[in-house]
Amino acid sequence: MATRATGATRRGRTRWASIHFFANPARFLRVARAVYPWAAGSTAALIVAGLVLGLYVAPPDYQQGDAYRIIFVHVPAAWMSLFIYVVIALCSAASLVWRHPLADLVAKSSAPVGAAFTFITLLSGSLWGQPMWGTWWVWDARLTSMLILFFLYLGYIALHAAFDDPAKGARVAAILALVGVVNVPIVKFSVDWWNTLHQPATISKIDAPSIDSSMVAPLLLMAAGFMAYYVTVLIPRVRAQIASRRIRNLRMAQVSR
């Protein structure tokens, strides 16, 4: 019994150490400097490869023709919209519960990127829907929940900027992020829970996806490229937030003297 308790204690300490590994801004900046060139290079290579395969190598769809090719932007952007919001929610929890010094900075820096991906999802979906459905927009479950996600991003950004005290703005924005995370599974499973015009999941099973393998490859390349782009954009944004926090702390120290 004591052995099990000791093992659980060690695992808890390991998780605690992993959570706080990047709590030191200097350590984060060292790792970020090493990661940044690889992320930037991967972004260019993956997106170019994905676009070439998607636009020139993948065959036309037997029903939609070449109009379906917007999928190679639309679907990866939608995946990133959900992924980044989950990152924001996790960082918000770490900020509220463990007072992680960098968690809020990562969440705040991620929000505009997630909002941009969500906007691209909505815009590309409208461009795709018009020739397929005969309308730019329908109020079905998937589109409506994705629009709500976009408003959650905007609300998070606005709350961060709405308070003179950055710490208070961060707390209120973190609460919104945690409350709004309930919308993520709604977006994901809306096409399964309700009857909608939106098509079901493009890749619902790894062993038997619903599209041809020649279309899966560029889709996954674009998804990886968007992920690398997120890391590439996130690093300088977090750097700027760290510098801004240092300047603010120095000014407050000078005022208190």
C-alpha positions as a printed NumPy array, in Angstrom:
array([[  0.   ,   0.   ,   0.   ],
       [  2.842,   2.32 ,   0.897],
       [  4.547,   1.495,  -2.403],
       [  1.442,   2.504,  -4.356],
       [  1.183,   5.738,  -2.419],
       [  4.836,   6.499,  -3.056],
       [  4.407,   5.814,  -6.778],
       [  1.371,   8.071,  -6.957],
       [  3.283,  10.799,  -5.137],
       [  6.18 ,  10.535,  -7.571],
       [  3.861,  10.697, -10.575],
       [  2.177,  13.74 ,  -9.088],
       [  5.534,  15.426,  -8.587],
       [  6.528,  14.586, -12.171],
       [  3.329,  16.13 , -13.548],
       [  3.832,  19.174, -11.33 ],
       [  7.409,  19.57 , -12.575],
       [  6.309,  19.235, -16.205],
       [  3.616,  21.881, -15.695],
       [  6.14 ,  24.329, -14.273],
       [  9.029,  23.485, -16.597],
       [  8.387,  26.579, -18.731],
       [  7.369,  28.763, -15.795],
       [ 10.743,  30.461, -16.008],
       [ 10.547,  32.982, -18.876],
       [ 14.284,  32.691, -19.531],
       [ 13.986,  28.925, -20.009],
       [ 11.016,  29.385, -22.336],
       [ 12.89 ,  31.952, -24.417],
       [ 15.889,  29.621, -24.791],
       [ 13.695,  26.788, -26.023],
       [ 11.718,  29.163, -28.253],
       [ 14.886,  30.418, -29.958],
       [ 15.813,  26.841, -30.832],
       [ 12.332,  25.878, -32.024],
       [ 11.49 ,  29.001, -34.04 ],
       [ 13.623,  28.442, -37.189],
       [ 12.478,  24.819, -37.431],
       [  8.841,  25.848, -37.045],
       [  9.175,  28.592, -39.663],
       [ 10.898,  26.289, -42.14 ],
       [  8.356,  23.526, -41.553],
       [  5.506,  25.989, -42.114],
       [  6.759,  26.965, -45.564],
       [  7.648,  23.436, -46.651],
       [  4.452,  21.762, -45.426],
       [  2.042,  24.391, -46.76 ],
       [  3.719,  24.552, -50.17 ],
       [  3.728,  20.749, -50.428],
       [  0.103,  20.567, -49.31 ],
       [ -1.039,  23.196, -51.804],
       [  0.824,  21.582, -54.696],
       [ -0.63 ,  18.144, -53.923],
       [ -4.076,  19.52 , -53.229],
       [ -4.365,  21.835, -56.226],
       [ -2.441,  19.933, -58.898],
       [ -2.022,  16.271, -57.923],
       [ -5.25 ,  15.271, -56.17 ],
       [ -7.99 ,  14.341, -58.671],
       [-11.271,  16.258, -58.972],
       [-14.143,  15.052, -56.831],
       [-16.654,  12.926, -58.732],
       [-19.552,  15.103, -57.529],
       [-18.102,  18.554, -56.79 ],
       [-15.358,  18.689, -59.4  ],
       [-12.587,  21.147, -58.579],
       [-14.789,  23.169, -56.223],
       [-14.006,  20.74 , -53.396],
       [-10.326,  21.794, -53.332],
       [-11.135,  24.53 , -50.836],
       [-11.297,  21.639, -48.364],
       [ -7.504,  21.765, -48.107],
       [ -7.801,  25.158, -46.409],
       [-11.237,  24.908, -44.83 ],
       [-10.848,  21.678, -42.877],
       [ -7.32 ,  22.28 , -41.457],
       [ -8.38 ,  25.811, -40.448],
       [-11.408,  24.345, -38.641],
       [ -9.195,  21.818, -36.85 ],
       [ -6.868,  24.594, -35.746],
       [ -9.786,  26.741, -34.55 ],
       [-10.832,  24.007, -32.132],
       [ -7.294,  23.028, -31.151],
       [ -6.219,  26.571, -30.278],
       [ -9.339,  27.19 , -28.207],
       [ -8.599,  24.024, -26.213],
       [ -5.037,  25.326, -25.703],
       [ -6.471,  28.621, -24.434],
       [ -8.819,  26.79 , -22.048],
       [ -6.011,  24.601, -20.675],
       [ -3.722,  27.595, -20.227],
       [ -6.554,  29.498, -18.549],
       [ -7.026,  26.628, -16.092],
       [ -3.288,  26.544, -15.393],
       [ -3.322,  30.302, -14.832],
       [ -6.29 ,  30.219, -12.446],
       [ -5.387,  27.058, -10.514],
       [ -1.587,  26.968, -10.473],
       [ -0.839,  30.651, -11.143],
       [  1.48 ,  29.58 , -13.953],
       [  3.309,  32.783, -14.939],
       [  3.403,  32.036, -18.664],
       [  0.078,  30.239, -19.13 ],
       [ -1.942,  33.423, -19.461],
       [  0.615,  34.891, -21.873],
       [  0.339,  31.824, -24.115],
       [ -3.465,  31.965, -23.985],
       [ -3.557,  35.696, -24.702],
       [ -1.078,  35.32 , -27.567],
       [ -3.025,  32.385, -29.039],
       [ -6.422,  34.098, -29.127],
       [ -5.899,  36.325, -32.218],
       [ -4.396,  33.39 , -34.113],
       [ -7.363,  31.18 , -33.222],
       [ -9.788,  33.938, -34.176],
       [ -8.06 ,  34.269, -37.563],
       [ -8.314,  30.525, -38.213],
       [-11.998,  30.605, -37.227],
       [-12.637,  33.51 , -39.592],
       [-10.882,  31.615, -42.403],
       [-13.066,  28.603, -41.613],
       [-16.256,  30.64 , -41.823],
       [-15.171,  32.489, -44.975],
       [-13.962,  29.398, -46.829],
       [-17.062,  27.516, -45.732],
       [-19.261,  30.231, -47.229],
       [-17.283,  30.18 , -50.47 ],
       [-17.632,  26.405, -50.608],
       [-21.273,  26.371, -49.579],
       [-22.526,  28.834, -52.173],
       [-22.005,  26.587, -55.239],
       [-22.881,  23.418, -53.3  ],
       [-25.949,  24.613, -51.364],
       [-26.952,  27.619, -53.444],
       [-26.522,  29.995, -50.486],
       [-23.644,  31.646, -48.655],
       [-24.957,  30.842, -45.197],
       [-27.417,  28.559, -43.412],
       [-28.174,  28.541, -39.714],
       [-27.417,  24.884, -39.186],
       [-25.734,  23.461, -36.082],
       [-22.161,  23.302, -37.405],
       [-22.065,  26.804, -38.88 ],
       [-23.863,  28.386, -35.933],
       [-21.626,  26.738, -33.324],
       [-18.539,  27.765, -35.301],
       [-19.826,  31.355, -35.392],
       [-20.286,  31.179, -31.612],
       [-16.672,  30.008, -31.345],
       [-15.592,  33.073, -33.311],
       [-17.517,  35.326, -30.915],
       [-15.924,  33.54 , -27.95 ],
       [-12.498,  34.364, -29.378],
       [-13.488,  37.999, -29.841],
       [-14.968,  38.135, -26.344],
       [-11.796,  36.69 , -24.842],
       [ -9.659,  39.267, -26.635],
       [-11.993,  42.107, -25.633],
       [-12.056,  41.108, -21.952],
       [ -8.267,  41.066, -21.803],
       [ -8.23 ,  44.665, -23.02 ],
       [-11.269,  45.872, -21.05 ],
       [ -9.574,  46.312, -17.649],
       [ -6.856,  48.698, -16.554],
       [ -5.512,  45.942, -14.296],
       [ -4.075,  43.242, -16.628],
       [ -4.338,  40.593, -13.901],
       [ -8.061,  41.197, -13.476],
       [ -8.634,  41.151, -17.224],
       [ -6.72 ,  37.887, -17.461],
       [ -8.854,  36.276, -14.738],
       [-12.155,  37.324, -16.301],
       [-11.014,  36.25 , -19.774],
       [ -9.829,  32.895, -18.369],
       [-13.262,  32.264, -16.841],
       [-14.899,  32.991, -20.209],
       [-12.485,  30.584, -21.929],
       [-13.31 ,  27.789, -19.468],
       [-17.055,  28.356, -19.766],
       [-16.879,  28.563, -23.554],
       [-14.938,  25.319, -23.945],
       [-18.285,  23.496, -23.771],
       [-18.855,  24.755, -27.325],
       [-15.886,  22.757, -28.665],
       [-17.573,  19.312, -28.523],
       [-20.751,  20.912, -29.861],
       [-18.832,  22.101, -32.937],
       [-17.151,  18.721, -33.324],
       [-20.226,  16.496, -32.981],
       [-22.957,  18.829, -34.242],
       [-23.227,  16.99 , -37.568],
       [-23.798,  13.736, -35.664],
       [-26.26 ,  15.105, -33.108],
       [-28.469,  17.145, -35.464],
       [-29.618,  17.007, -39.08 ],
       [-27.576,  19.628, -40.931],
       [-26.588,  20.536, -44.474],
       [-22.955,  20.279, -43.455],
       [-21.25 ,  17.066, -44.507],
       [-20.063,  14.586, -41.83 ],
       [-16.459,  14.337, -40.668],
       [-14.005,  14.189, -43.563],
       [-11.645,  11.779, -41.812],
       [-13.771,   9.899, -39.311],
       [-11.607,   6.77 , -39.177],
       [ -7.862,   6.4  , -39.688],
       [ -8.195,   2.941, -41.27 ],
       [-11.027,   3.891, -43.644],
       [-11.352,   7.649, -44.196],
       [-14.323,   8.941, -46.148],
       [-12.167,  10.459, -48.909],
       [ -9.55 ,   9.026, -51.273],
       [ -5.996,   8.6  , -49.991],
       [ -4.698,  11.005, -52.651],
       [ -6.816,  13.679, -50.983],
       [ -5.891,  12.695, -47.423],
       [ -2.166,  13.371, -47.938],
       [ -2.451,  17.092, -48.848],
       [ -5.12 ,  17.533, -46.163],
       [ -2.787,  16.227, -43.463],
       [  0.141,  18.206, -44.873],
       [ -1.885,  21.414, -44.696],
       [ -2.988,  20.579, -41.152],
       [  0.644,  20.045, -40.118],
       [  1.616,  23.264, -41.909],
       [ -1.07 ,  25.238, -40.071],
       [  0.111,  23.754, -36.779],
       [  3.694,  24.781, -37.551],
       [  2.426,  28.245, -38.516],
       [  0.67 ,  28.518, -35.159],
       [  3.926,  27.748, -33.345],
       [  5.831,  30.152, -35.598],
       [  3.429,  33.015, -34.866],
       [  2.989,  32.142, -31.195],
       [  6.672,  32.356, -30.267],
       [  7.256,  36.043, -31.166],
       [  3.883,  36.984, -29.686],
       [  4.77 ,  35.384, -26.344],
       [  8.195,  37.036, -26.485],
       [  6.5  ,  40.398, -26.915],
       [  4.161,  39.668, -23.996],
       [  7.096,  38.743, -21.755],
       [  8.912,  41.955, -22.695],
       [  5.756,  43.996, -22.114],
       [  5.268,  42.442, -18.682],
       [  8.878,  43.192, -17.719],
       [  8.52 ,  46.821, -18.791],
       [  5.26 ,  47.149, -16.849],
       [  6.844,  45.641, -13.72 ],
       [  9.838,  48.014, -13.988],
       [  7.542,  51.018, -14.318],
       [  5.482,  49.926, -11.329],
       [  8.647,  49.46 ,  -9.298],
       [  9.796,  52.988, -10.202],
       [  6.428,  54.474,  -9.279],
       [  6.371,  52.709,  -5.895],
       [  9.76 ,  54.151,  -4.895]])
